[in-house]
């Protein structure tokens, strides 16, 4: 895709800068993961299987328009970036979690 107009170039630069900017997070910190799956039970089980060594808060947030998917928020205290990323990866690999943010 060729960026021709100045507006297209500016938009591309802003998007690039946004994603290249690493947020400054001071640890320990509470981090919230949003997980999406197909049933309440499966999401509760996924959270319990991924976060086994600490307390966490779990609550459901929304259902998809047709009711096929449901989302939940899982909040826990993380002590480092690698730990935060490790939990994210574990949710990503979990067979009952379709999407994680």
C-alpha positions as CSV (number, residue, x, y, z in Angstrom):
1,X,0.0,0.0,0.0
2,X,1.4,3.3,-1.0
3,X,0.8,6.3,1.2
4,X,0.1,9.3,-1.1
5,X,-1.7,12.0,0.8
6,X,-0.1,13.9,3.7
7,X,-3.1,12.7,5.9
8,X,-2.3,9.1,5.1
9,X,1.4,9.6,5.9
10,X,0.5,11.4,9.2
11,X,-1.9,8.7,10.2
12,X,0.6,6.0,9.5
13,X,3.3,7.8,11.5
14,X,0.9,8.3,14.5
15,X,-0.1,4.6,14.5
16,X,3.6,3.5,14.2
17,X,4.6,5.9,17.1
18,X,1.8,4.7,19.3
19,X,2.8,1.0,18.9
20,X,6.5,1.6,19.2
21,X,6.1,3.6,22.5
22,X,6.6,1.3,25.4
23,X,4.5,2.3,28.5
24,X,6.4,3.0,31.7
25,X,5.0,0.6,34.3
26,X,6.2,0.6,37.9
27,X,6.2,-2.8,39.5
28,X,4.6,-4.3,41.5
29,X,1.4,-3.2,39.9
30,X,-2.1,-4.6,39.5
31,X,-2.8,-5.7,35.9
32,X,-6.0,-6.5,34.3
33,X,-6.4,-9.1,31.5
34,X,-9.6,-9.3,29.4
35,X,-10.3,-12.8,28.2
36,X,-12.9,-13.9,25.8
37,X,-14.4,-17.4,25.5
38,X,-17.6,-19.3,24.9
39,X,-18.9,-19.9,28.4
40,X,-18.7,-18.5,31.9
41,X,-17.6,-21.8,33.3
42,X,-14.8,-22.2,30.8
43,X,-13.5,-18.7,31.5
44,X,-13.6,-19.2,35.3
45,X,-11.7,-22.5,34.9
46,X,-9.1,-20.9,32.6
47,X,-8.4,-18.1,35.2
48,X,-8.0,-20.7,37.9
49,X,-5.7,-22.8,35.8
50,X,-3.5,-19.9,34.7
51,X,-3.2,-18.0,37.9
52,X,-2.4,-20.6,40.5
53,X,0.1,-18.8,42.8
54,X,-1.7,-15.6,43.9
55,X,-5.0,-13.9,44.5
56,X,-7.0,-12.5,41.6
57,X,-10.3,-10.7,41.0
58,X,-12.5,-12.2,38.3
59,X,-15.7,-10.7,36.9
60,X,-17.7,-11.0,33.8
61,X,-18.1,-8.0,31.6
62,X,-20.0,-8.4,28.3
63,X,-21.7,-10.9,26.0
64,X,-21.4,-10.7,22.2
65,X,-24.5,-9.5,20.3
66,X,-25.5,-13.0,19.3
67,X,-24.5,-14.5,22.7
68,X,-21.8,-16.8,21.3
69,X,-18.9,-15.2,23.2
70,X,-18.5,-13.8,26.7
71,X,-15.7,-11.7,28.1
72,X,-14.3,-11.5,31.6
73,X,-11.7,-9.4,33.4
74,X,-9.0,-10.9,35.5
75,X,-7.0,-8.6,37.7
76,X,-3.9,-9.7,39.6
77,X,-0.8,-8.2,41.1
78,X,2.3,-8.6,38.9
79,X,5.9,-8.0,40.0
80,X,7.7,-7.7,36.7
81,X,7.2,-7.3,33.0
82,X,8.3,-10.9,32.3
83,X,5.7,-12.1,34.8
84,X,3.0,-9.9,33.2
85,X,3.9,-11.3,29.8
86,X,4.1,-14.8,31.1
87,X,0.5,-14.7,32.4
88,X,-0.6,-13.1,29.1
89,X,1.1,-15.9,27.1
90,X,-0.5,-18.6,29.4
91,X,-4.0,-17.1,28.7
92,X,-3.2,-17.0,25.0
93,X,-2.2,-20.7,24.9
94,X,-5.2,-21.8,27.0
95,X,-7.6,-23.8,24.8
96,X,-10.8,-22.2,26.4
97,X,-9.6,-18.6,25.8
98,X,-10.3,-17.4,22.3
99,X,-8.8,-13.9,22.7
100,X,-6.8,-12.1,25.4
101,X,-6.1,-8.4,25.8
